Amino acid sequence: MDGAAGPGDGPAREALQSLSQRLRVQEQEMELVKAALAEALRLLRLQVPPSSLQGSGTPAPPGDSLAAPPGLPPTCTPSLVSRGTQTETEVELKSSPGPPGLSNGPPAPQGASEEPGGTQSEGGGSSSSGAGSPGPPGILRPLQPPQRADTPRRNSSSSSSPSERPRQKLSRKAISSANLLVRSGSTESRGGKDPLSSPGGPGSRRSNYNLEGISVKMFLRGRPITMYIPSGIRSLEELPSGPPPETLSLDWVYGYRGRDSRSNLFVLRSGEVVYFIACVVVLYRPGGGPGGPGGGGQRHYRGHTDCVRCLAVHPDGVRVASGQTAGVDKDGKPLQPVVHIWDSETLLKLQEIGLGAFERGVGALAFSAADQGAFLCVVDDSNEHMLSVWDCSRGMKLAEIKKYKKPKFIPCFVFLPDGDILTGDSEGNILTWGRSPSDSKTPGRGGAKETYGIVAQAHAHEGSIFALCLRRDGTVLSGGGRDRRLVQWGPGLVALQEAEIPEHFGAVRAIAEGLGSELLVGTTKNALLRGDLAQGFSPVIQGHTDELWGLCTHPSQNRFLTCGHDRQLCLWDGESHALAWSIDLKETGLCADFHPSGAVVAVGLNTGRWLVLDTETREIVSDVIDGNEQLSVVRYSPDGLYLAIGSHDNVIYIYSVSSDGAKSSRFGRCMGHSSFITHLDWSKDGNFIMSNSGDYEILYWDVAGGCKQLKNRYESRDREWATYTCVLGFHVYGVWPDGSDGTDINSLCRSHNERVVAVADDFCKVHLFQYPCARAKAPSRMYGGHGSHVTSVRFTHDDSHLVSLGGKDASIFQWRVLGAGGAGPAPATPSRTPSLSPASSLDV
């Protein structure tokens, strides 16, 4: 009975026998597969001259090379590519000896290749519309099979247990079959890593050149993105390198930061008005008469590396102190708050105060008055609100004290000539504080002390008082928050005159006295008004109040349109630097595009709704809803016959458009992306679309042929595009920095003359590259000034200017394009000195 099988051995033995039988069947099948492949290789050898079967190490005679397929470089021969277990094969080109200049890089190791597998889309993700596109057309070229010594022997000894042997046999069979066809990709040429299996960790961006001259590949978040090289480019080395000859000069800044800051508006001795937005301090010289239109000039101090939060003007009326908030650089390293003291005439920084001494940011600044501004008082944004006094000439801190409680009920105060103090509180009251007689009974060092007490009071406004201003004639101006009134007060707090600010400008935030009777008023809706109490006020500077995303430029005029989270749609005149008109969209606007005629403009909203407006009458001529998710891009075809709308529901909606752009009807839908649409462009003939998505796909669509997806992306390599705003593509892949996570570039725009490409990144910078930008780590010209992620960039119709949008800082920058082929007309108002631009350096 000792040799009898146990109760559990029977089923186990049966399972083992079944497994062994399956292994025998699979071995027989594998033998049949090998035999069939060997026969196919034998037949191919009979049809191909022996000289063409030489290894890549031995050049074949030129006369014996296989003919190249149509549209491909004549000196390249195709090779067969195997992708492991993938059943679909692709044809690629292998470099053959020929004229110099056809190689895209160093000599390729034997069989080197970088082409993705058959089902991999050109972008990062796999298309949901079906199998991936085939490779470029060509003739299969057989390769020599490996020597039998390289194939694991079936009967080789193994120390593994019997239970592991069946699994190892299957693994060896797979290896043996795979070795019948040599992989053209060499891990040595990729640093020992296979990009399909180990393309780098998340957040990496890595480029690999396909040495066969067909495609290049980059990686974003570990996803391979393959881009086909146009047939007209024989070598990547012939593409332009270095930064472009064109440069940018900051021409105009739209907007004013009044929504969340006080004491941000002053008048210098020169008559220029100084204020700030984003990282820029603007020196604005108004044009025209009081209450009249704008038209003045701007200069800019751009020495700050993060958002400016406060200002103070020295008693000499020339020197200015500006404090910035804390931030981070593009590598995530913290930037410390600091105060700059600079000369408003030369725009040169004179002193840097408090680097490393402040926390979070600088909240308030004031120069001393009794000693001609020798000292500067600073309050930071830390929990204790540290108040410190600094020697301006030496940059040394003299004293500091903690202000544990942030004052909440007295937003503003002013000193009167007689020594009294006026304060404005959150209840709308103005209190007069006068000196009280000395009290000898009060102990203290130095004898009796004077104290201040309330000697007069007046209820001035409904709601909080945000600003008090002492005028040259001794009267005082007060600005109300809720009632938007501006009141002039005489001695004894007697109201002399008042005016009300229109509601759409917001409440009074700051008041400054200009020349003569002229007043300048900053508002909570980021507007700067100019006028007086008798004639009223008109805007000279206006801006958005919340995050900006939508931007488009007029097809024939120097005008552009913006929209954002403040639900305002604004049309700007780039010549007069003024707001032409604005309307309330009632919803968040995220994208916009002008019809080629310029008569109408399409605007995409965050609810899946899109509007078409007449640019002259501002009337809505079309109101359509596609889905219930936000729209990220709207784009008219170059002939104006179609309108494409990219949605976050992964669909591109196509509409037929009437000649005047006022009417539209659904034409079709482009469906195939596996993530939300981010960017799209039309071909120059208006028949095709190139689109990007949130998972880094690059897809092509035949719109005229019924909104069909073009499965063979290789055939689109030579297609010409009317615009280039897609951030992924062969012509622009060099703009991506190393270490990018795929979201570092928000917007891209090629100039109309196709010489340069502008890029808006997530690190507050605008870049200018040469076009095409198809070389890894391409150098750029980099420009700072925005205090938040730059969300969009667009060139004007004649490439004379570039417009960029700041995200959270709600700023709009208009840059003048200077240099070869892009120089605009001379500035209307010459500046005494150019804008300081420490961030406008070559990024190499």
C-alpha positions in Angstrom: 0.0 0.0 0.0 3.1 2.3 0.4 3.3 2.6 -3.4 -0.4 3.4 -3.9 -1.3 6.8 -5.1 -2.9 9.1 -2.6 -6.4 10.5 -3.1 -5.2 13.7 -4.6 -2.6 12.3 -7.0 -5.1 11.2 -9.6 -6.4 14.7 -10.6 -2.9 16.1 -10.4 -1.5 13.4 -12.7 -4.3 13.9 -15.2 -3.7 17.7 -15.2 0.0 17.1 -15.8 -0.7 14.7 -18.7 -3.1 17.2 -20.2 -0.5 19.9 -19.9 2.1 17.7 -21.5 -0.2 16.9 -24.4 -0.9 20.6 -25.0 2.8 21.3 -25.0 3.4 18.6 -27.6 0.7 20.1 -29.8 2.1 23.6 -29.4 5.6 22.3 -30.3 4.3 20.8 -33.5 2.5 24.1 -34.3 5.7 26.0 -33.7 7.6 23.7 -35.9 5.1 24.2 -38.7 5.4 28.0 -38.3 9.2 27.8 -38.5 9.1 25.7 -41.5 6.7 28.1 -43.2 8.9 31.1 -42.5 12.0 29.3 -43.6 10.2 28.4 -46.9 9.2 32.1 -47.3 12.8 33.2 -46.8 14.0 30.7 -49.3 11.6 31.9 -51.9 12.6 35.5 -51.3 16.3 34.7 -51.7 15.5 33.3 -55.1 13.9 36.6 -56.1 16.5 39.0 -54.6 20.1 39.4 -55.9 22.5 37.8 -53.4 24.4 41.1 -53.1 21.3 42.8 -51.5 21.3 40.2 -48.7 24.6 41.3 -47.3 24.6 42.5 -43.7 24.6 46.2 -42.9 28.2 46.0 -42.1 29.1 45.2 -45.7 27.8 47.9 -48.1 25.9 46.6 -51.1 26.9 47.8 -54.6 24.7 50.8 -55.5 23.5 49.1 -58.7 22.1 46.1 -56.7 20.0 48.2 -54.3 16.3 47.7 -54.3 14.2 50.5 -55.8 12.8 52.9 -53.3 9.0 53.3 -53.1 7.5 56.5 -54.5 7.9 59.6 -52.5 10.8 58.3 -50.4 14.5 59.2 -50.6 16.1 57.3 -53.5 19.1 56.2 -51.5 17.1 54.4 -48.8 16.1 50.7 -48.9 13.3 49.3 -46.9 13.6 46.7 -44.1 11.1 44.4 -42.5 10.3 45.2 -38.9 9.1 42.7 -36.3 7.4 43.9 -33.1 7.6 40.9 -30.9 4.1 39.4 -30.5 2.4 42.0 -32.7 0.9 40.4 -35.8 1.0 43.5 -38.0 4.3 44.4 -39.7 5.5 47.8 -40.8 7.9 48.8 -43.5 10.7 51.2 -42.7 13.7 52.5 -44.6 17.2 51.5 -43.8 20.0 53.9 -44.8 22.1 52.7 -47.7 25.4 54.1 -48.8 24.8 57.2 -50.9 25.6 60.9 -51.1 26.5 62.5 -47.7 23.8 64.5 -45.9 21.1 61.8 -46.0 21.7 60.6 -42.5 19.7 62.1 -39.6 22.4 61.4 -37.0 25.4 59.3 -36.3 25.9 56.0 -38.2 23.2 53.5 -37.3 24.1 50.2 -35.7 23.0 47.1 -37.6 19.3 47.0 -37.8 18.6 50.1 -35.8 15.0 51.3 -35.8 12.7 53.5 -33.8 9.3 52.9 -35.3 6.4 52.2 -32.9 4.3 49.0 -33.2 1.4 48.5 -35.6 -1.4 49.5 -33.3 0.4 52.5 -31.7 -1.1 55.8 -32.8 1.2 58.6 -33.9 0.4 60.4 -30.7 0.8 58.9 -27.3 -2.4 56.9 -27.0 -3.9 54.2 -29.2 -6.7 55.3 -31.4 -10.2 54.0 -30.6 -11.2 54.0 -34.2 -9.4 50.8 -35.1 -6.0 49.4 -35.8 -3.0 51.7 -36.1 -1.9 53.0 -39.5 0.5 51.0 -41.6 3.9 52.2 -42.2 5.1 53.9 -45.4 4.7 51.9 -48.6 7.7 49.9 -49.8 9.2 46.6 -50.7 10.0 44.0 -48.0 13.7 43.3 -47.7 14.5 40.0 -46.0 17.3 39.8 -43.4 19.7 37.0 -42.6 18.3 34.7 -39.9 20.5 34.4 -36.9 22.9 31.5 -36.4 21.4 28.4 -34.8 23.9 28.8 -31.9 21.9 31.9 -30.9 18.7 29.9 -30.5 18.2 28.1 -27.1 18.5 24.4 -27.5 15.3 22.4 -26.7 17.2 19.7 -24.8 19.5 21.9 -22.8 19.9 21.0 -19.2 18.1 23.0 -16.5 18.2 23.0 -12.8 14.6 24.2 -12.4 11.9 22.1 -10.8 9.6 19.9 -13.0 6.7 22.3 -12.4 8.7 25.2 -13.9 9.9 23.3 -17.0 6.6 23.6 -19.1 6.6 27.4 -18.6 10.3 27.6 -19.6 9.7 25.5 -22.6 6.9 27.9 -23.8 9.2 30.8 -23.2 12.0 29.2 -25.2 9.7 28.5 -28.0 8.6 32.1 -28.1 12.2 33.2 -28.2 13.1 30.7 -30.9 10.3 31.9 -33.1 11.0 35.5 -32.6 14.6 35.0 -33.6 13.6 33.9 -37.0 13.2 37.6 -37.8 15.8 40.0 -36.5 14.4 43.1 -34.7 15.7 46.2 -36.5 15.8 48.1 -33.2 19.0 47.9 -31.3 19.0 48.6 -27.5 22.6 49.6 -27.7 21.7 52.6 -29.9 19.2 53.7 -27.3 21.5 53.5 -24.3 20.5 49.9 -23.4 16.7 50.8 -23.2 13.9 49.9 -25.4 11.7 53.0 -25.7 8.6 50.9 -26.0 9.2 49.2 -22.7 11.3 51.7 -20.8 10.9 55.2 -22.3 11.7 57.0 -19.1 9.9 57.7 -16.0 6.7 59.8 -15.7 7.3 63.5 -16.4 10.1 62.8 -18.8 10.5 64.0 -22.4 13.0 62.1 -24.5 13.7 62.3 -28.2 14.9 59.5 -30.4 15.8 59.9 -34.1 14.7 57.2 -36.5 18.0 56.7 -38.3 16.3 55.4 -41.4 15.0 58.9 -42.3 11.3 58.4 -42.0 10.3 59.5 -38.5 11.4 61.0 -35.2 10.1 60.0 -31.8 9.7 61.7 -28.5 8.2 60.6 -25.2 5.8 62.5 -22.9 4.9 60.8 -19.6 6.3 57.6 -21.0 4.2 57.6 -24.1 5.9 57.4 -27.5 5.0 60.0 -30.0 6.1 59.3 -33.6 6.2 62.1 -36.2 6.9 61.5 -39.9 9.6 63.6 -41.6 8.4 65.4 -44.7 9.8 64.1 -47.9 11.4 67.4 -48.8 13.7 67.2 -45.7 16.7 65.0 -46.7 18.5 65.4 -43.3 17.6 67.0 -40.0 21.0 68.6 -40.1 19.8 70.9 -42.9 17.1 72.4 -40.7 17.7 75.8 -39.1 19.5 75.8 -35.7 20.0 78.4 -33.2 17.6 81.1 -32.0 15.6 83.1 -34.5 16.9 86.5 -35.8 13.6 88.0 -34.7 13.2 89.4 -31.2 10.4 90.7 -29.1 10.0 94.1 -27.4 7.2 94.7 -24.9 5.0 97.3 -26.6 1.9 97.5 -24.3 0.4 96.0 -21.2 -3.3 95.8 -20.9 -4.8 95.7 -17.4 -4.2 97.0 -13.9 -4.2 95.0 -10.7 -6.9 96.7 -8.6 -9.1 93.7 -7.7 -6.9 92.6 -4.7 -4.4 95.3 -3.9 -4.3 98.9 -2.5 -2.0 101.8 -2.7 -1.1 100.7 -6.2 -1.5 104.0 -8.1 0.9 107.0 -8.0 1.9 110.0 -10.2 5.7 110.6 -10.6 7.4 113.9 -10.9 7.6 113.4 -14.7 3.8 113.3 -14.9 3.8 109.5 -15.6 1.3 107.3 -13.8 2.9 104.3 -12.2 1.0 101.1 -11.4 1.6 97.4 -11.8 0.1 94.1 -13.1 1.7 90.7 -13.1 5.5 91.1 -12.8 5.6 94.4 -14.6 5.5 97.9 -13.2 4.0 100.2 -15.8 4.9 103.8 -16.3 2.1 105.3 -18.3 1.9 108.8 -19.9 -1.7 109.6 -20.7 -2.5 111.2 -24.0 -5.2 113.7 -24.9 -7.0 116.1 -22.5 -8.9 115.4 -19.2 -11.7 112.9 -19.8 -10.6 112.4 -23.4 -9.4 109.2 -25.1 -6.1 107.5 -24.4 -3.2 107.3 -26.8 -0.3 107.9 -24.5 2.8 105.8 -24.2 4.1 103.1 -21.8 7.4 102.2 -20.3 8.0 99.1 -18.2 10.2 98.1 -15.3 10.7 94.3 -15.6 13.2 93.5 -13.0 10.9 91.4 -10.9 10.7 87.6 -11.1 7.2 87.2 -9.6 4.0 89.2 -9.2 4.4 92.8 -7.8 2.1 93.4 -4.9 2.8 97.0 -3.7 4.4 100.3 -4.6 5.8 103.4 -2.9 7.2 106.6 -4.4 10.1 108.4 -2.9 9.7 112.0 -1.8 11.9 113.1 -4.7 9.2 111.8 -7.1 11.8 109.8 -9.1 12.8 106.7 -7.1 10.2 103.9 -6.7 10.1 100.9 -4.4 8.2 97.8 -5.5 7.7 94.6 -3.6 7.1 91.2 -5.0 5.4 88.0 -3.7 7.1 84.7 -3.2 7.0 82.1 -6.0 8.7 79.2 -7.5 10.9 78.8 -10.6 10.4 76.3 -13.4 12.3 73.6 -11.4 10.1 74.1 -8.4 12.6 75.9 -6.3 11.2 78.7 -4.1 11.8 82.4 -5.1 12.1 84.7 -2.1 10.1 87.9 -1.8 12.2 91.0 -2.2 11.9 94.8 -2.6 13.5 96.7 -5.5 14.3 100.4 -5.4 14.8 101.7 -8.9 15.1 104.9 -10.9 12.0 105.7 -12.9 13.9 107.8 -15.4 16.5 105.2 -16.3 14.6 102.1 -15.3 17.8 100.8 -13.6 17.6 99.0 -10.3 19.4 100.9 -7.5 19.0 98.6 -4.5 17.6 95.2 -3.6 16.3 95.0 -0.1 15.3 92.2 2.2 16.2 89.1 0.1 15.5 86.2 2.5 14.1 88.5 5.2 10.4 88.4 4.2 7.9 85.6 4.2 5.2 84.8 1.5 5.4 88.3 0.0 5.7 92.1 0.6 2.3 93.5 1.5 3.0 97.2 2.0 5.7 99.8 1.6 6.3 103.5 2.7 9.2 105.9 2.5 9.9 108.1 5.4 9.0 111.8 4.8 10.7 113.8 7.6 14.3 112.8 6.5 13.9 113.0 2.7 13.1 109.3 2.3 16.2 107.9 4.0 14.3 104.9 5.4 11.8 102.4 4.0 9.1 100.7 6.0 8.1 97.2 4.9 5.3 94.9 6.1 5.4 91.3 4.9 2.6 88.7 4.4 3.7 86.3 7.2 1.4 85.3 9.9 2.9 87.9 12.3 2.9 90.6 9.5 6.5 91.7 10.4 7.0 95.4 10.2 10.6 96.3 9.5 12.6 99.6 8.9 15.5 99.6 6.4 18.3 102.0 5.6 17.7 102.7 1.9 21.3 103.7 1.1 22.9 100.7 2.8 20.1 98.1 2.4 20.4 97.2 6.1 17.5 96.4 8.5 17.4 98.7 11.4 14.5 97.5 13.4 11.5 95.1 13.2 8.4 94.4 15.2 5.5 91.8 15.0 2.0 92.9 14.1 0.1 89.9 15.3 -3.2 91.2 14.2 -3.7 92.3 10.7 -5.8 95.5 10.6 -9.2 94.8 9.2 -11.3 97.9 9.9 -9.2 100.9 8.8 -8.3 100.3 5.1 -6.8 103.8 4.5 -5.5 106.9 6.2 -3.8 110.2 5.4 -1.8 112.9 7.3 -3.1 116.4 7.1 -0.9 119.5 6.9 -1.8 120.6 10.5 -0.7 117.2 11.9 -4.2 115.7 12.2 -4.9 112.2 10.8 -7.9 111.1 8.7 -8.9 107.4 8.6 -11.5 105.6 6.6 -13.1 102.5 8.1 -15.1 99.5 6.9 -18.4 101.2 8.0 -18.0 104.1 5.6 -17.0 106.6 8.3 -14.2 109.2 8.1 -12.7 109.9 11.5 -10.5 113.0 12.3 -7.8 112.2 14.9 -6.3 115.3 16.6 -3.6 115.8 19.2 -4.7 115.9 22.8 -2.9 118.0 25.5 -0.1 116.4 27.4 -1.1 114.5 30.4 1.5 114.9 33.2 -0.1 112.1 35.2 0.7 109.5 32.6 4.0 107.9 33.4 6.5 107.3 30.7 10.1 107.8 29.6 10.9 111.3 28.6 8.1 112.9 30.5 4.5 113.5 29.3 3.4 112.2 25.9 1.0 113.5 23.4 -1.9 111.3 22.4 -4.4 111.4 19.5 -8.2 111.3 19.9 -11.2 111.5 17.7 -12.2 115.2 17.2 -14.6 114.9 14.3 -16.6 112.2 12.4 -18.6 112.0 9.2 -20.5 109.2 7.6 -19.1 109.4 4.0 -20.0 106.2 2.1 -22.1 103.1 2.1 -19.8 100.2 2.8 -16.0 100.4 3.2 -13.8 103.3 2.3 -11.0 102.0 0.2 -9.0 105.2 -0.6 -8.2 108.7 0.8 -6.1 111.2 -1.1 -4.8 114.6 0.0 -5.0 117.1 -2.8 -2.6 120.0 -3.5 -5.3 122.6 -2.5 -5.7 121.0 1.0 -9.0 119.2 0.3 -9.4 115.4 0.7 -10.9 112.9 -1.7 -12.5 109.7 -0.5 -13.5 106.6 -2.6 -16.3 104.2 -1.5 -16.4 100.5 -2.1 -20.1 99.7 -2.3 -21.5 103.0 -3.5 -18.7 103.7 -6.0 -18.8 107.4 -5.1 -15.9 109.8 -5.2 -16.3 112.7 -2.7 -14.3 115.9 -2.2 -14.1 117.1 1.4 -13.2 120.6 2.7 -12.2 121.7 6.2 -14.4 120.2 9.0 -15.3 117.3 6.7 -17.8 119.4 4.7 -18.7 117.7 1.4 -17.9 120.0 -1.5 -18.4 117.8 -4.7 -18.9 114.3 -5.7 -19.1 111.9 -8.7 -20.2 108.3 -9.2 -18.1 105.7 -11.0 -20.1 103.6 -13.5 -21.0 100.2 -12.2 -19.2 98.2 -14.9 -15.9 99.7 -13.8 -16.3 98.5 -10.2 -15.6 100.3 -6.9 -12.9 102.9 -6.2 -9.7 101.2 -5.2 -7.0 103.9 -5.5 -6.9 107.7 -6.1 -4.1 109.8 -7.5 -3.9 113.5 -8.4 -2.7 114.3 -11.9 -1.8 117.5 -13.6 -4.1 120.5 -12.9 -7.5 119.3 -11.8 -7.1 115.9 -13.4 -7.7 112.8 -11.3 -6.8 109.2 -11.8 -8.9 106.4 -10.3 -8.1 102.7 -10.1 -11.0 100.4 -9.7 -11.7 96.9 -8.4 -12.5 95.7 -11.9 -8.9 96.4 -13.0 -9.7 99.7 -14.8 -7.8 102.9 -14.7 -10.0 106.0 -15.1 -9.1 109.6 -16.0 -11.1 112.7 -15.6 -12.4 115.1 -12.9 -15.4 115.5 -10.6 -17.1 118.0 -12.9 -16.8 116.3 -16.3 -16.8 112.7 -15.2 -14.4 109.8 -15.9 -13.4 107.7 -18.9 -11.2 104.6 -19.0 -7.6 104.8 -20.2 -6.5 101.4 -19.1 -8.9 98.4 -18.9 -8.4 94.7 -18.4 -10.0 91.4 -17.4 -10.6 90.4 -13.8 -10.1 86.6 -13.9 -8.2 83.9 -15.6 -7.8 84.2 -19.3 -7.8 81.5 -22.0 -9.4 82.6 -25.2 -7.5 84.6 -27.8 -7.7 85.2 -31.5 -6.4 87.9 -33.9 -8.3 89.7 -36.6 -7.5 88.4 -40.2 -6.9 91.9 -41.7 -6.7 94.5 -38.8 -4.5 95.0 -35.8 -7.2 93.9 -33.5 -7.6 90.9 -31.2 -10.3 89.3 -29.1 -10.0 87.8 -25.6 -12.3 85.9 -23.2 -11.9 84.1 -19.9 -13.4 83.2 -16.5 -14.7 86.7 -15.9 -17.3 85.9 -18.6 -16.3 89.0 -20.5 -15.7 89.0 -24.3 -13.4 91.9 -25.2 -12.3 93.3 -28.6 -9.0 95.3 -28.4 -7.6 97.8 -30.8 -3.8 97.2 -31.0 -3.2 100.5 -32.7 -4.8 102.8 -30.1 -4.2 100.3 -27.2 -7.8 100.6 -26.2 -10.8 98.5 -25.6 -13.1 98.6 -28.7 -16.0 96.9 -27.0 -16.9 94.2 -24.5 -20.0 92.1 -23.7 -21.1 89.8 -20.9 -21.2 86.2 -22.1 -23.0 85.0 -19.0 -20.7 82.0 -19.1 -17.0 81.3 -19.1 -15.4 81.8 -22.5 -12.4 79.5 -23.3 -11.7 79.8 -27.1 -12.5 82.1 -30.0 -11.7 82.5 -33.8 -12.5 85.1 -36.4 -14.1 84.1 -39.7 -11.7 84.9 -42.6 -13.9 87.8 -43.5 -13.6 89.3 -40.1 -17.3 90.0 -40.0 -18.1 87.4 -37.3 -16.3 85.7 -34.5 -17.0 82.3 -33.0 -16.7 81.8 -29.2 -16.6 78.5 -27.4 -17.9 78.3 -23.8 -17.3 75.9 -20.9 -20.8 74.4 -21.2 -20.6 72.9 -24.7 -22.3 76.0 -26.0 -20.8 78.2 -28.8 -21.8 81.5 -30.2 -21.3 83.5 -33.4 -21.3 87.3 -33.0 -21.3 90.1 -35.5 -18.1 92.1 -34.8 -19.7 95.4 -35.7 -23.2 95.2 -34.0 -22.1 92.7 -31.3 -25.3 90.8 -31.9 -25.4 87.0 -31.5 -26.3 85.6 -34.9 -25.9 81.9 -33.9 -26.2 80.0 -30.6 -25.5 76.2 -30.7 -24.8 73.5 -28.1 -22.7 70.5 -28.8 -22.5 68.1 -25.9 -22.3 69.2 -22.3 -18.6 69.5 -21.8 -16.3 72.5 -22.3 -15.0 73.5 -25.7 -11.3 73.9 -26.0 -10.8 75.1 -29.5 -12.8 76.6 -32.4 -11.3 77.1 -35.8 -12.6 78.3 -39.2 -11.2 76.7 -42.4 -9.0 79.1 -44.4 -11.8 79.5 -47.0 -14.4 80.1 -44.4 -16.6 77.2 -45.5 -16.2 75.1 -42.4 -16.1 75.6 -38.7 -14.3 73.0 -36.5 -15.1 72.8 -32.8 -13.0 70.7 -30.5 -14.7 69.5 -27.3 -13.7 67.8 -24.1 -16.1 64.9 -25.1 -13.3 63.8 -27.5 -15.2 64.8 -30.6 -14.5 67.5 -33.3 -17.8 68.9 -34.6 -17.7 70.1 -38.1 -20.2 72.7 -39.4 -20.8 74.1 -42.9 -20.8 77.9 -42.9 -22.4 80.5 -45.1 -20.3 82.9 -47.1 -20.9 85.7 -44.5 -20.3 83.3 -41.6 -23.7 84.1 -40.0 -25.4 80.7 -40.7 -24.1 77.2 -40.1 -25.3 73.6 -40.3 -23.9 70.4 -38.9 -21.7 68.7 -41.5 -20.3 65.8 -39.5 -18.2 64.7 -36.6 -14.6 63.6 -36.3 -14.6 60.7 -33.8 -11.5 58.7 -32.9 -9.6 60.5 -30.2 -9.3 58.7 -26.9 -9.1 61.9 -24.9 -10.3 65.5 -25.0 -9.3 67.8 -27.9 -6.7 70.4 -27.1 -5.6 71.9 -30.5 -6.4 71.6 -34.2 -5.4 73.2 -37.5 -6.8 73.2 -41.0 -4.8 72.4 -44.2 -4.3 75.2 -46.7 -6.8 73.7 -49.1 -9.5 73.5 -46.3 -10.0 69.8 -46.7 -8.1 68.3 -43.8 -7.6 68.7 -40.1 -4.6 67.9 -37.8 -5.6 67.6 -34.1 -4.0 67.0 -30.7 -5.6 65.5 -27.7 -5.1 65.3 -23.9 -3.3 62.0 -24.2 -0.8 63.3 -26.8 -2.3 61.9 -29.9 -1.7 63.4 -33.3 -4.5 62.4 -35.7 -5.5 63.5 -39.2 -9.0 63.9 -40.7 -10.4 64.1 -44.2 -13.2 66.5 -43.6 -14.2 67.0 -47.3 -14.4 63.2 -47.6 -16.9 62.8 -44.8 -14.9 63.5 -41.6 -13.0 60.3 -41.9 -9.9 59.6 -39.9 -6.8 59.1 -42.1 -5.3 55.8 -40.9 -2.0 56.2 -42.8 -0.5 59.2 -41.1 2.6 58.8 -43.2 0.6 60.2 -46.2 0.0 63.5 -44.3 3.7 64.2 -43.8 3.9 66.7 -46.7 0.5 68.3 -46.2 0.7 72.1 -45.8 -1.2 73.7 -42.9 -2.9 77.1 -43.0 -2.1 77.7 -39.3 0.1 75.8 -36.9 -1.2 75.9 -33.3 -0.9 72.2 -32.5 1.7 71.7 -29.9 2.6 68.2 -31.1 4.0 67.7 -34.6 7.2 67.2 -36.5 7.6 70.9 -37.3 7.4 72.0 -33.6 8.5 69.0 -31.5 11.8 70.8 -30.7 10.0 73.3 -28.5 9.4 70.8 -25.8 12.0 71.0 -22.9 13.6 68.1 -21.3 11.7 66.7 -18.3 8.4 68.0 -19.7 5.3 66.2 -18.3 3.2 67.0 -21.4 1.4 70.0 -19.9 4.3 72.5 -19.8 3.3 74.1 -23.1 -0.1 75.6 -23.2 -0.2 77.3 -26.6 1.9 77.6 -29.8 1.5 79.8 -32.9 3.5 79.9 -36.1 3.9 83.3 -37.7 2.1 83.9 -41.0 5.4 84.3 -42.9 6.3 80.8 -41.5 9.6 82.1 -40.1 9.2 81.8 -36.3 7.0 80.0 -33.8 5.9 81.5 -30.5 5.3 79.3 -27.4 3.4 80.0 -24.2 4.6 77.8 -21.3 3.5 76.9 -17.8 6.4 78.9 -16.2 5.3 82.4 -17.0 7.5 82.7 -20.1 7.0 83.4 -23.8 9.5 81.8 -26.2 10.4 82.5 -29.8 11.8 79.7 -31.9 12.8 79.3 -35.5 10.4 77.5 -37.7 10.4 74.7 -38.4 11.6 73.7 -34.9 12.4 70.1 -35.5 15.6 69.6 -33.5 15.7 68.4 -30.0 16.6 71.0 -27.3 16.2 73.8 -29.8 17.4 77.2 -28.4 14.9 80.0 -28.0 14.6 83.6 -27.1 12.8 83.7 -23.8 10.8 86.6 -22.4 9.3 87.1 -18.9 6.8 89.5 -17.4 3.7 87.3 -16.9 3.1 86.4 -13.3 1.2 83.2 -14.0 1.1 80.4 -16.6 0.9 81.9 -20.1 -2.3 80.4 -21.6 -2.2 81.6 -25.2 -0.1 83.4 -27.9 -1.1 84.7 -31.3 0.5 86.8 -34.1 -1.3 89.7 -35.6 -2.3 89.4 -39.3 0.9 91.1 -40.5 3.3 89.5 -38.0 4.2 92.9 -36.6 3.0 92.0 -33.1 2.5 89.0 -30.8 -0.2 88.9 -28.2 0.2 86.8 -25.1 -2.3 86.1 -22.2 -1.5 85.5 -18.6 -3.7 83.0 -16.8 -4.4 83.9 -13.2 -2.8 87.3 -13.4 -5.4 88.4 -16.1 -2.8 90.3 -18.0 -2.5 90.9 -21.8 0.9 91.7 -23.3 1.4 93.1 -26.7 4.9 92.5 -28.0 6.5 94.2 -31.0 8.3 91.7 -33.3 11.7 93.1 -34.4 14.2 91.7 -36.8 14.4 90.0 -40.1 11.1 90.0 -41.9 9.1 90.8 -38.7 9.9 94.4 -37.8 6.8 96.4 -37.2 6.4 100.1 -37.7 8.1 102.5 -35.3 6.5 103.1 -32.0 4.0 106.0 -32.0 5.4 107.4 -28.7 9.2 107.0 -28.4 10.5 106.1 -24.9 13.4 107.8 -23.3 14.9 104.4 -22.4 13.8 100.9 -23.4 12.1 98.5 -21.1 14.4 96.6 -18.8 14.2 93.0 -19.8 16.4 90.9 -17.6 14.4 87.8 -18.5 14.6 88.4 -22.2 17.8 86.3 -22.6 18.8 83.5 -24.9 17.6 80.2 -23.5 20.2 77.7 -24.6 
